[in-house]
Amino acid sequence: MDWTCPRARYWEYEHNGHGLAPIEKDIALSFGSAIADAAEALRQGNPVPVYGGALPWSALYAGLTEAYRTRIWPAWAEQSEVVATEVECAITLSADVTYMARPDAIIKRRSDGTYWYVQDKTTSLNPENFSSGWDKLPELHATARAIEETLGHVITGAYVQGWYKGYQKAGTLYSPLAYCWM
């Protein structure tokens, strides 16, 4: 599988084994990437990577990843087994359009043997607003179809794992979780 532009893919993901990134990323984007890396490490049984961000972001990262490590992931692991993480999946939508996805995790529930996929999302929305509308989001449906097409597993549904980060106002992070952890 490949992108339309193999060179763009190479520079972003493959150069020197990890790709190149812009010198500066928006803090919310870099934080979301760090959380995704931490969740991936925990699902594979590895230590949480160090986050080099400044306070209060580093405190928020420490609190969220510790909660995931000690409370959330053990519950997931008890109820399901990880089939794959961060695997590229694609489905051809038309002769000139291919949808590519990289689900955070594909799991198989122990209770009934069904396959699901897990999508981690950092958010600044309150939980009620964050959870509304996910059942209609094309990304979830298209990713499920791409997994089915690529791996052959029938996907029963998706779990969206929210990571609440608070919100920013005038460049300041307002997060009760960050300040509680500090």
CNS distance restraints for C-alpha pairs under 8 A (distance, minus, plus):
assign (resid   1 and name CA) (resid  88 and name CA) 7.91 0.50 0.50
assign (resid   1 and name CA) (resid  90 and name CA) 7.57 0.50 0.50
assign (resid   2 and name CA) (resid   6 and name CA) 6.39 0.50 0.50
assign (resid   2 and name CA) (resid   9 and name CA) 7.61 0.50 0.50
assign (resid   3 and name CA) (resid   8 and name CA) 7.93 0.50 0.50
assign (resid   3 and name CA) (resid   9 and name CA) 6.42 0.50 0.50
assign (resid   5 and name CA) (resid   9 and name CA) 6.61 0.50 0.50
assign (resid   6 and name CA) (resid  10 and name CA) 6.11 0.50 0.50
assign (resid   7 and name CA) (resid  11 and name CA) 6.29 0.50 0.50
assign (resid   8 and name CA) (resid  12 and name CA) 6.09 0.50 0.50
assign (resid   9 and name CA) (resid  13 and name CA) 5.77 0.50 0.50
assign (resid   9 and name CA) (resid  14 and name CA) 7.06 0.50 0.50
assign (resid  10 and name CA) (resid  14 and name CA) 4.72 0.50 0.50
assign (resid  10 and name CA) (resid  15 and name CA) 5.81 0.50 0.50
assign (resid  10 and name CA) (resid  19 and name CA) 6.92 0.50 0.50
assign (resid  11 and name CA) (resid  15 and name CA) 5.33 0.50 0.50
assign (resid  11 and name CA) (resid  19 and name CA) 5.34 0.50 0.50
assign (resid  11 and name CA) (resid  20 and name CA) 5.79 0.50 0.50
assign (resid  12 and name CA) (resid  18 and name CA) 7.76 0.50 0.50
assign (resid  12 and name CA) (resid  19 and name CA) 4.54 0.50 0.50
assign (resid  12 and name CA) (resid  20 and name CA) 5.14 0.50 0.50
assign (resid  12 and name CA) (resid  21 and name CA) 6.53 0.50 0.50
assign (resid  13 and name CA) (resid  17 and name CA) 7.46 0.50 0.50
assign (resid  13 and name CA) (resid  18 and name CA) 5.38 0.50 0.50
assign (resid  13 and name CA) (resid  19 and name CA) 3.99 0.50 0.50
assign (resid  13 and name CA) (resid  20 and name CA) 6.92 0.50 0.50
assign (resid  14 and name CA) (resid  18 and name CA) 5.20 0.50 0.50
assign (resid  14 and name CA) (resid  19 and name CA) 4.63 0.50 0.50
assign (resid  15 and name CA) (resid  19 and name CA) 4.30 0.50 0.50
assign (resid  15 and name CA) (resid  20 and name CA) 6.65 0.50 0.50
assign (resid  25 and name CA) (resid  29 and name CA) 6.51 0.50 0.50
assign (resid  25 and name CA) (resid  30 and name CA) 5.88 0.50 0.50
assign (resid  26 and name CA) (resid  30 and name CA) 6.19 0.50 0.50
assign (resid  27 and name CA) (resid  31 and name CA) 5.85 0.50 0.50
assign (resid  28 and name CA) (resid  32 and name CA) 6.11 0.50 0.50
assign (resid  29 and name CA) (resid  33 and name CA) 6.24 0.50 0.50
assign (resid  30 and name CA) (resid  34 and name CA) 6.17 0.50 0.50
assign (resid  31 and name CA) (resid  35 and name CA) 6.21 0.50 0.50
assign (resid  31 and name CA) (resid  57 and name CA) 7.76 0.50 0.50
assign (resid  31 and name CA) (resid  61 and name CA) 7.91 0.50 0.50
assign (resid  32 and name CA) (resid  36 and name CA) 6.21 0.50 0.50
assign (resid  32 and name CA) (resid 121 and name CA) 7.47 0.50 0.50
assign (resid  32 and name CA) (resid 122 and name CA) 5.74 0.50 0.50
assign (resid  33 and name CA) (resid  37 and name CA) 6.21 0.50 0.50
assign (resid  34 and name CA) (resid  38 and name CA) 6.17 0.50 0.50
assign (resid  34 and name CA) (resid  51 and name CA) 6.96 0.50 0.50
assign (resid  35 and name CA) (resid  39 and name CA) 6.14 0.50 0.50
assign (resid  35 and name CA) (resid  61 and name CA) 7.20 0.50 0.50
assign (resid  35 and name CA) (resid  65 and name CA) 7.44 0.50 0.50
assign (resid  35 and name CA) (resid 122 and name CA) 7.70 0.50 0.50
assign (resid  36 and name CA) (resid  40 and name CA) 6.12 0.50 0.50
assign (resid  36 and name CA) (resid 104 and name CA) 7.76 0.50 0.50
assign (resid  36 and name CA) (resid 120 and name CA) 6.74 0.50 0.50
assign (resid  37 and name CA) (resid  41 and name CA) 6.15 0.50 0.50
assign (resid  37 and name CA) (resid  49 and name CA) 7.38 0.50 0.50
assign (resid  38 and name CA) (resid  42 and name CA) 6.21 0.50 0.50
assign (resid  38 and name CA) (resid  48 and name CA) 5.15 0.50 0.50
assign (resid  38 and name CA) (resid  49 and name CA) 5.99 0.50 0.50
assign (resid  38 and name CA) (resid  65 and name CA) 6.86 0.50 0.50
assign (resid  39 and name CA) (resid  43 and name CA) 6.14 0.50 0.50
assign (resid  39 and name CA) (resid  48 and name CA) 7.86 0.50 0.50
assign (resid  39 and name CA) (resid  65 and name CA) 7.55 0.50 0.50
assign (resid  39 and name CA) (resid  68 and name CA) 7.76 0.50 0.50
assign (resid  40 and name CA) (resid  44 and name CA) 6.35 0.50 0.50
assign (resid  40 and name CA) (resid  85 and name CA) 7.23 0.50 0.50
assign (resid  40 and name CA) (resid 104 and name CA) 7.26 0.50 0.50
assign (resid  41 and name CA) (resid  45 and name CA) 6.26 0.50 0.50
assign (resid  41 and name CA) (resid  46 and name CA) 4.88 0.50 0.50
assign (resid  41 and name CA) (resid  47 and name CA) 6.30 0.50 0.50
assign (resid  41 and name CA) (resid  48 and name CA) 6.00 0.50 0.50
assign (resid  41 and name CA) (resid  49 and name CA) 7.49 0.50 0.50
assign (resid  42 and name CA) (resid  46 and name CA) 5.42 0.50 0.50
assign (resid  42 and name CA) (resid  47 and name CA) 6.47 0.50 0.50
assign (resid  42 and name CA) (resid  48 and name CA) 6.44 0.50 0.50
assign (resid  42 and name CA) (resid  69 and name CA) 6.68 0.50 0.50
assign (resid  42 and name CA) (resid  73 and name CA) 7.66 0.50 0.50
assign (resid  43 and name CA) (resid  73 and name CA) 7.39 0.50 0.50
assign (resid  43 and name CA) (resid  82 and name CA) 7.64 0.50 0.50
assign (resid  48 and name CA) (resid  65 and name CA) 7.44 0.50 0.50
assign (resid  51 and name CA) (resid  58 and name CA) 6.39 0.50 0.50
assign (resid  51 and name CA) (resid  61 and name CA) 7.22 0.50 0.50
assign (resid  52 and name CA) (resid  58 and name CA) 6.97 0.50 0.50
assign (resid  53 and name CA) (resid  57 and name CA) 6.00 0.50 0.50
assign (resid  53 and name CA) (resid  58 and name CA) 5.25 0.50 0.50
assign (resid  54 and name CA) (resid  58 and name CA) 5.54 0.50 0.50
assign (resid  55 and name CA) (resid  59 and name CA) 6.06 0.50 0.50
assign (resid  56 and name CA) (resid  60 and name CA) 6.27 0.50 0.50
assign (resid  56 and name CA) (resid 173 and name CA) 6.98 0.50 0.50
assign (resid  56 and name CA) (resid 178 and name CA) 5.89 0.50 0.50
assign (resid  56 and name CA) (resid 179 and name CA) 7.11 0.50 0.50
assign (resid  56 and name CA) (resid 182 and name CA) 7.86 0.50 0.50
assign (resid  57 and name CA) (resid  61 and name CA) 6.11 0.50 0.50
assign (resid  57 and name CA) (resid 173 and name CA) 7.58 0.50 0.50
assign (resid  57 and name CA) (resid 178 and name CA) 7.03 0.50 0.50
assign (resid  58 and name CA) (resid  62 and name CA) 6.13 0.50 0.50
assign (resid  59 and name CA) (resid  63 and name CA) 6.12 0.50 0.50
assign (resid  59 and name CA) (resid 178 and name CA) 5.19 0.50 0.50
assign (resid  59 and name CA) (resid 179 and name CA) 7.45 0.50 0.50
assign (resid  59 and name CA) (resid 181 and name CA) 6.04 0.50 0.50
assign (resid  59 and name CA) (resid 182 and name CA) 5.92 0.50 0.50
assign (resid  60 and name CA) (resid  64 and name CA) 6.01 0.50 0.50
assign (resid  60 and name CA) (resid 165 and name CA) 7.06 0.50 0.50
assign (resid  60 and name CA) (resid 175 and name CA) 7.73 0.50 0.50
assign (resid  60 and name CA) (resid 177 and name CA) 6.18 0.50 0.50
assign (resid  60 and name CA) (resid 178 and name CA) 4.12 0.50 0.50
assign (resid  60 and name CA) (resid 179 and name CA) 7.75 0.50 0.50
assign (resid  60 and name CA) (resid 181 and name CA) 7.01 0.50 0.50
assign (resid  61 and name CA) (resid  65 and name CA) 5.95 0.50 0.50
assign (resid  61 and name CA) (resid 178 and name CA) 7.89 0.50 0.50
assign (resid  62 and name CA) (resid  66 and name CA) 5.96 0.50 0.50
assign (resid  62 and name CA) (resid 181 and name CA) 7.80 0.50 0.50
assign (resid  63 and name CA) (resid  67 and name CA) 6.15 0.50 0.50
assign (resid  63 and name CA) (resid 177 and name CA) 7.01 0.50 0.50
assign (resid  63 and name CA) (resid 178 and name CA) 6.94 0.50 0.50
assign (resid  63 and name CA) (resid 181 and name CA) 5.80 0.50 0.50
assign (resid  64 and name CA) (resid  68 and name CA) 6.16 0.50 0.50
assign (resid  64 and name CA) (resid 163 and name CA) 7.24 0.50 0.50
assign (resid  64 and name CA) (resid 177 and name CA) 7.96 0.50 0.50
assign (resid  65 and name CA) (resid  69 and name CA) 5.95 0.50 0.50
assign (resid  66 and name CA) (resid  70 and name CA) 6.02 0.50 0.50
assign (resid  67 and name CA) (resid  71 and name CA) 5.49 0.50 0.50
assign (resid  67 and name CA) (resid  72 and name CA) 6.61 0.50 0.50
assign (resid  68 and name CA) (resid  72 and name CA) 4.59 0.50 0.50
assign (resid  68 and name CA) (resid  73 and name CA) 5.50 0.50 0.50
assign (resid  69 and name CA) (resid  73 and name CA) 5.62 0.50 0.50
assign (resid  69 and name CA) (resid  74 and name CA) 7.11 0.50 0.50
assign (resid  70 and name CA) (resid  74 and name CA) 6.56 0.50 0.50
assign (resid  71 and name CA) (resid  75 and name CA) 6.67 0.50 0.50
assign (resid  72 and name CA) (resid  76 and name CA) 6.52 0.50 0.50
assign (resid  73 and name CA) (resid  77 and name CA) 6.01 0.50 0.50
assign (resid  74 and name CA) (resid  78 and name CA) 6.06 0.50 0.50
assign (resid  75 and name CA) (resid  79 and name CA) 6.38 0.50 0.50
assign (resid  76 and name CA) (resid  80 and name CA) 5.95 0.50 0.50
assign (resid  77 and name CA) (resid  81 and name CA) 6.13 0.50 0.50
assign (resid  77 and name CA) (resid  82 and name CA) 7.80 0.50 0.50
assign (resid  79 and name CA) (resid 109 and name CA) 5.99 0.50 0.50
assign (resid  79 and name CA) (resid 110 and name CA) 5.73 0.50 0.50
assign (resid  79 and name CA) (resid 111 and name CA) 7.20 0.50 0.50
assign (resid  80 and name CA) (resid 107 and name CA) 6.13 0.50 0.50
assign (resid  80 and name CA) (resid 108 and name CA) 5.36 0.50 0.50
assign (resid  80 and name CA) (resid 109 and name CA) 4.21 0.50 0.50
assign (resid  80 and name CA) (resid 110 and name CA) 5.05 0.50 0.50
assign (resid  80 and name CA) (resid 111 and name CA) 7.98 0.50 0.50
assign (resid  81 and name CA) (resid 107 and name CA) 5.53 0.50 0.50
assign (resid  81 and name CA) (resid 108 and name CA) 5.36 0.50 0.50
assign (resid  81 and name CA) (resid 109 and name CA) 6.57 0.50 0.50
assign (resid  81 and name CA) (resid 110 and name CA) 7.06 0.50 0.50
assign (resid  82 and name CA) (resid 105 and name CA) 6.93 0.50 0.50
assign (resid  82 and name CA) (resid 106 and name CA) 6.10 0.50 0.50
assign (resid  82 and name CA) (resid 107 and name CA) 4.51 0.50 0.50
assign (resid  82 and name CA) (resid 108 and name CA) 6.51 0.50 0.50
assign (resid  83 and name CA) (resid 105 and name CA) 7.51 0.50 0.50
assign (resid  83 and name CA) (resid 106 and name CA) 5.43 0.50 0.50
assign (resid  83 and name CA) (resid 107 and name CA) 5.18 0.50 0.50
assign (resid  83 and name CA) (resid 108 and name CA) 6.55 0.50 0.50
assign (resid  84 and name CA) (resid 105 and name CA) 5.74 0.50 0.50
assign (resid  84 and name CA) (resid 106 and name CA) 5.18 0.50 0.50
assign (resid  84 and name CA) (resid 107 and name CA) 7.11 0.50 0.50
assign (resid  85 and name CA) (resid 103 and name CA) 6.87 0.50 0.50
assign (resid  85 and name CA) (resid 104 and name CA) 5.51 0.50 0.50
assign (resid  85 and name CA) (resid 105 and name CA) 4.24 0.50 0.50
assign (resid  85 and name CA) (resid 106 and name CA) 6.23 0.50 0.50
assign (resid  86 and name CA) (resid 102 and name CA) 5.21 0.50 0.50
assign (resid  86 and name CA) (resid 103 and name CA) 5.48 0.50 0.50
assign (resid  86 and name CA) (resid 104 and name CA) 5.02 0.50 0.50
assign (resid  86 and name CA) (resid 105 and name CA) 6.23 0.50 0.50
assign (resid  87 and name CA) (resid 102 and name CA) 5.46 0.50 0.50
assign (resid  87 and name CA) (resid 103 and name CA) 6.62 0.50 0.50
assign (resid  87 and name CA) (resid 104 and name CA) 7.93 0.50 0.50
assign (resid  88 and name CA) (resid 100 and name CA) 7.05 0.50 0.50
assign (resid  88 and name CA) (resid 101 and name CA) 5.90 0.50 0.50
assign (resid  88 and name CA) (resid 102 and name CA) 4.73 0.50 0.50
assign (resid  88 and name CA) (resid 103 and name CA) 7.52 0.50 0.50
assign (resid  89 and name CA) (resid 100 and name CA) 5.77 0.50 0.50
assign (resid  89 and name CA) (resid 101 and name CA) 5.19 0.50 0.50
assign (resid  89 and name CA) (resid 102 and name CA) 6.05 0.50 0.50
assign (resid  89 and name CA) (resid 103 and name CA) 7.88 0.50 0.50
assign (resid  89 and name CA) (resid 143 and name CA) 7.65 0.50 0.50
assign (resid  89 and name CA) (resid 146 and name CA) 5.28 0.50 0.50
assign (resid  89 and name CA) (resid 147 and name CA) 5.46 0.50 0.50
assign (resid  89 and name CA) (resid 149 and name CA) 7.64 0.50 0.50
assign (resid  89 and name CA) (resid 150 and name CA) 5.42 0.50 0.50
assign (resid  89 and name CA) (resid 151 and name CA) 7.69 0.50 0.50
assign (resid  90 and name CA) (resid  98 and name CA) 6.56 0.50 0.50
assign (resid  90 and name CA) (resid  99 and name CA) 5.46 0.50 0.50
assign (resid  90 and name CA) (resid 100 and name CA) 4.40 0.50 0.50
assign (resid  90 and name CA) (resid 101 and name CA) 6.15 0.50 0.50
assign (resid  90 and name CA) (resid 143 and name CA) 7.98 0.50 0.50
assign (resid  90 and name CA) (resid 146 and name CA) 4.65 0.50 0.50
assign (resid  90 and name CA) (resid 147 and name CA) 7.08 0.50 0.50
assign (resid  90 and name CA) (resid 149 and name CA) 6.96 0.50 0.50
assign (resid  90 and name CA) (resid 150 and name CA) 6.19 0.50 0.50
assign (resid  91 and name CA) (resid  98 and name CA) 5.69 0.50 0.50
assign (resid  91 and name CA) (resid  99 and name CA) 5.37 0.50 0.50
assign (resid  91 and name CA) (resid 100 and name CA) 6.77 0.50 0.50
assign (resid  91 and name CA) (resid 145 and name CA) 6.88 0.50 0.50
assign (resid  91 and name CA) (resid 146 and name CA) 4.66 0.50 0.50
assign (resid  91 and name CA) (resid 149 and name CA) 6.05 0.50 0.50
assign (resid  91 and name CA) (resid 150 and name CA) 7.35 0.50 0.50
assign (resid  92 and name CA) (resid  97 and name CA) 6.16 0.50 0.50
assign (resid  92 and name CA) (resid  98 and name CA) 4.32 0.50 0.50
assign (resid  92 and name CA) (resid  99 and name CA) 6.28 0.50 0.50
assign (resid  93 and name CA) (resid  97 and name CA) 5.45 0.50 0.50
assign (resid  93 and name CA) (resid  98 and name CA) 5.54 0.50 0.50
assign (resid  93 and name CA) (resid  99 and name CA) 6.75 0.50 0.50
assign (resid  94 and name CA) (resid  98 and name CA) 6.98 0.50 0.50
assign (resid  99 and name CA) (resid 142 and name CA) 7.43 0.50 0.50
assign (resid  99 and name CA) (resid 146 and name CA) 7.32 0.50 0.50
assign (resid 100 and name CA) (resid 143 and name CA) 7.80 0.50 0.50
assign (resid 100 and name CA) (resid 146 and name CA) 7.22 0.50 0.50
assign (resid 101 and name CA) (resid 143 and name CA) 5.81 0.50 0.50
assign (resid 101 and name CA) (resid 146 and name CA) 6.96 0.50 0.50
assign (resid 102 and name CA) (resid 143 and name CA) 7.96 0.50 0.50
assign (resid 103 and name CA) (resid 117 and name CA) 6.78 0.50 0.50
assign (resid 103 and name CA) (resid 118 and name CA) 6.82 0.50 0.50
assign (resid 103 and name CA) (resid 119 and name CA) 6.26 0.50 0.50
assign (resid 103 and name CA) (resid 143 and name CA) 7.17 0.50 0.50
assign (resid 104 and name CA) (resid 117 and name CA) 7.50 0.50 0.50
assign (resid 104 and name CA) (resid 118 and name CA) 5.82 0.50 0.50
assign (resid 104 and name CA) (resid 119 and name CA) 5.36 0.50 0.50
assign (resid 104 and name CA) (resid 120 and name CA) 6.60 0.50 0.50
assign (resid 105 and name CA) (resid 117 and name CA) 5.63 0.50 0.50
assign (resid 105 and name CA) (resid 118 and name CA) 5.03 0.50 0.50
assign (resid 105 and name CA) (resid 119 and name CA) 6.99 0.50 0.50
assign (resid 106 and name CA) (resid 115 and name CA) 6.99 0.50 0.50
assign (resid 106 and name CA) (resid 116 and name CA) 5.81 0.50 0.50
assign (resid 106 and name CA) (resid 117 and name CA) 4.26 0.50 0.50
assign (resid 106 and name CA) (resid 118 and name CA) 6.16 0.50 0.50
assign (resid 107 and name CA) (resid 115 and name CA) 5.68 0.50 0.50
assign (resid 107 and name CA) (resid 116 and name CA) 5.35 0.50 0.50
assign (resid 107 and name CA) (resid 117 and name CA) 5.88 0.50 0.50
assign (resid 107 and name CA) (resid 118 and name CA) 7.41 0.50 0.50
assign (resid 108 and name CA) (resid 113 and name CA) 5.76 0.50 0.50
assign (resid 108 and name CA) (resid 114 and name CA) 5.53 0.50 0.50
assign (resid 108 and name CA) (resid 115 and name CA) 4.48 0.50 0.50
assign (resid 108 and name CA) (resid 116 and name CA) 6.30 0.50 0.50
assign (resid 109 and name CA) (resid 113 and name CA) 5.15 0.50 0.50
assign (resid 109 and name CA) (resid 114 and name CA) 5.54 0.50 0.50
assign (resid 109 and name CA) (resid 115 and name CA) 6.46 0.50 0.50
assign (resid 109 and name CA) (resid 116 and name CA) 7.57 0.50 0.50
assign (resid 110 and name CA) (resid 114 and name CA) 7.93 0.50 0.50
assign (resid 114 and name CA) (resid 154 and name CA) 7.81 0.50 0.50
assign (resid 114 and name CA) (resid 155 and name CA) 7.27 0.50 0.50
assign (resid 114 and name CA) (resid 156 and name CA) 6.34 0.50 0.50
assign (resid 115 and name CA) (resid 153 and name CA) 6.73 0.50 0.50
assign (resid 115 and name CA) (resid 154 and name CA) 6.46 0.50 0.50
assign (resid 115 and name CA) (resid 155 and name CA) 5.02 0.50 0.50
assign (resid 115 and name CA) (resid 156 and name CA) 5.79 0.50 0.50
assign (resid 115 and name CA) (resid 157 and name CA) 7.55 0.50 0.50
assign (resid 116 and name CA) (resid 155 and name CA) 5.32 0.50 0.50
assign (resid 116 and name CA) (resid 156 and name CA) 5.58 0.50 0.50
assign (resid 116 and name CA) (resid 157 and name CA) 5.13 0.50 0.50
assign (resid 116 and name CA) (resid 158 and name CA) 5.40 0.50 0.50
assign (resid 116 and name CA) (resid 159 and name CA) 7.19 0.50 0.50
assign (resid 117 and name CA) (resid 144 and name CA) 7.40 0.50 0.50
assign (resid 117 and name CA) (resid 155 and name CA) 7.28 0.50 0.50
assign (resid 117 and name CA) (resid 157 and name CA) 6.69 0.50 0.50
assign (resid 117 and name CA) (resid 158 and name CA) 4.79 0.50 0.50
assign (resid 117 and name CA) (resid 159 and name CA) 6.19 0.50 0.50
assign (resid 118 and name CA) (resid 158 and name CA) 5.77 0.50 0.50
assign (resid 118 and name CA) (resid 159 and name CA) 4.80 0.50 0.50
assign (resid 118 and name CA) (resid 160 and name CA) 5.88 0.50 0.50
assign (resid 118 and name CA) (resid 161 and name CA) 6.86 0.50 0.50
assign (resid 119 and name CA) (resid 158 and name CA) 7.22 0.50 0.50
assign (resid 119 and name CA) (resid 159 and name CA) 6.23 0.50 0.50
assign (resid 119 and name CA) (resid 160 and name CA) 4.81 0.50 0.50
assign (resid 119 and name CA) (resid 161 and name CA) 5.98 0.50 0.50
assign (resid 120 and name CA) (resid 160 and name CA) 5.91 0.50 0.50
assign (resid 120 and name CA) (resid 161 and name CA) 4.73 0.50 0.50
assign (resid 120 and name CA) (resid 162 and name CA) 6.10 0.50 0.50
assign (resid 120 and name CA) (resid 163 and name CA) 7.32 0.50 0.50
assign (resid 121 and name CA) (resid 160 and name CA) 6.91 0.50 0.50
assign (resid 121 and name CA) (resid 161 and name CA) 6.12 0.50 0.50
assign (resid 121 and name CA) (resid 162 and name CA) 5.06 0.50 0.50
assign (resid 121 and name CA) (resid 163 and name CA) 6.01 0.50 0.50
assign (resid 122 and name CA) (resid 162 and name CA) 5.80 0.50 0.50
assign (resid 122 and name CA) (resid 163 and name CA) 4.48 0.50 0.50
assign (resid 122 and name CA) (resid 164 and name CA) 5.88 0.50 0.50
assign (resid 122 and name CA) (resid 165 and name CA) 6.54 0.50 0.50
assign (resid 123 and name CA) (resid 130 and name CA) 7.31 0.50 0.50
assign (resid 123 and name CA) (resid 162 and name CA) 6.74 0.50 0.50
assign (resid 123 and name CA) (resid 163 and name CA) 6.10 0.50 0.50
assign (resid 123 and name CA) (resid 164 and name CA) 5.13 0.50 0.50
assign (resid 123 and name CA) (resid 165 and name CA) 5.92 0.50 0.50
assign (resid 123 and name CA) (resid 166 and name CA) 7.38 0.50 0.50
assign (resid 124 and name CA) (resid 164 and name CA) 5.99 0.50 0.50
assign (resid 124 and name CA) (resid 165 and name CA) 5.54 0.50 0.50
assign (resid 124 and name CA) (resid 166 and name CA) 4.86 0.50 0.50
assign (resid 124 and name CA) (resid 167 and name CA) 4.96 0.50 0.50
assign (resid 125 and name CA) (resid 129 and name CA) 6.04 0.50 0.50
assign (resid 125 and name CA) (resid 130 and name CA) 5.41 0.50 0.50
assign (resid 125 and name CA) (resid 164 and name CA) 7.43 0.50 0.50
assign (resid 125 and name CA) (resid 166 and name CA) 7.45 0.50 0.50
assign (resid 125 and name CA) (resid 167 and name CA) 7.72 0.50 0.50
assign (resid 126 and name CA) (resid 130 and name CA) 6.01 0.50 0.50
assign (resid 126 and name CA) (resid 164 and name CA) 7.71 0.50 0.50
assign (resid 127 and name CA) (resid 131 and name CA) 6.07 0.50 0.50
assign (resid 127 and name CA) (resid 164 and name CA) 7.89 0.50 0.50
assign (resid 128 and name CA) (resid 132 and name CA) 6.56 0.50 0.50
assign (resid 130 and name CA) (resid 162 and name CA) 7.94 0.50 0.50
assign (resid 133 and name CA) (resid 137 and name CA) 6.57 0.50 0.50
assign (resid 134 and name CA) (resid 140 and name CA) 7.73 0.50 0.50
assign (resid 135 and name CA) (resid 140 and name CA) 7.87 0.50 0.50
assign (resid 137 and name CA) (resid 141 and name CA) 6.96 0.50 0.50
assign (resid 138 and name CA) (resid 142 and name CA) 5.89 0.50 0.50
assign (resid 139 and name CA) (resid 143 and name CA) 5.90 0.50 0.50
assign (resid 140 and name CA) (resid 144 and name CA) 6.19 0.50 0.50
assign (resid 140 and name CA) (resid 158 and name CA) 6.81 0.50 0.50
assign (resid 141 and name CA) (resid 145 and name CA) 6.35 0.50 0.50
assign (resid 142 and name CA) (resid 146 and name CA) 6.11 0.50 0.50
assign (resid 143 and name CA) (resid 147 and name CA) 6.16 0.50 0.50
assign (resid 144 and name CA) (resid 148 and name CA) 6.31 0.50 0.50
assign (resid 144 and name CA) (resid 155 and name CA) 5.82 0.50 0.50
assign (resid 144 and name CA) (resid 157 and name CA) 7.30 0.50 0.50
assign (resid 144 and name CA) (resid 158 and name CA) 7.60 0.50 0.50
assign (resid 145 and name CA) (resid 149 and name CA) 6.12 0.50 0.50
assign (resid 145 and name CA) (resid 155 and name CA) 7.63 0.50 0.50
assign (resid 146 and name CA) (resid 150 and name CA) 6.00 0.50 0.50
assign (resid 147 and name CA) (resid 151 and name CA) 5.59 0.50 0.50
assign (resid 147 and name CA) (resid 152 and name CA) 7.03 0.50 0.50
assign (resid 147 and name CA) (resid 153 and name CA) 6.87 0.50 0.50
assign (resid 147 and name CA) (resid 155 and name CA) 7.44 0.50 0.50
assign (resid 148 and name CA) (resid 152 and name CA) 4.66 0.50 0.50
assign (resid 148 and name CA) (resid 153 and name CA) 4.99 0.50 0.50
assign (resid 148 and name CA) (resid 154 and name CA) 5.46 0.50 0.50
assign (resid 148 and name CA) (resid 155 and name CA) 6.52 0.50 0.50
assign (resid 165 and name CA) (resid 175 and name CA) 6.24 0.50 0.50
assign (resid 165 and name CA) (resid 177 and name CA) 7.58 0.50 0.50
assign (resid 166 and name CA) (resid 173 and name CA) 6.92 0.50 0.50
assign (resid 166 and name CA) (resid 174 and name CA) 5.55 0.50 0.50
assign (resid 166 and name CA) (resid 175 and name CA) 4.22 0.50 0.50
assign (resid 166 and name CA) (resid 176 and name CA) 7.18 0.50 0.50
assign (resid 166 and name CA) (resid 177 and name CA) 7.75 0.50 0.50
assign (resid 167 and name CA) (resid 173 and name CA) 5.77 0.50 0.50
assign (resid 167 and name CA) (resid 174 and name CA) 5.30 0.50 0.50
assign (resid 167 and name CA) (resid 175 and name CA) 6.50 0.50 0.50
assign (resid 168 and name CA) (resid 172 and name CA) 5.26 0.50 0.50
assign (resid 168 and name CA) (resid 173 and name CA) 4.45 0.50 0.50
assign (resid 168 and name CA) (resid 174 and name CA) 5.85 0.50 0.50
assign (resid 169 and name CA) (resid 173 and name CA) 6.63 0.50 0.50
assign (resid 169 and name CA) (resid 174 and name CA) 7.32 0.50 0.50
assign (resid 175 and name CA) (resid 179 and name CA) 6.50 0.50 0.50
assign (resid 176 and name CA) (resid 180 and name CA) 5.81 0.50 0.50
assign (resid 177 and name CA) (resid 181 and name CA) 6.07 0.50 0.50
assign (resid 178 and name CA) (resid 182 and name CA) 6.27 0.50 0.50
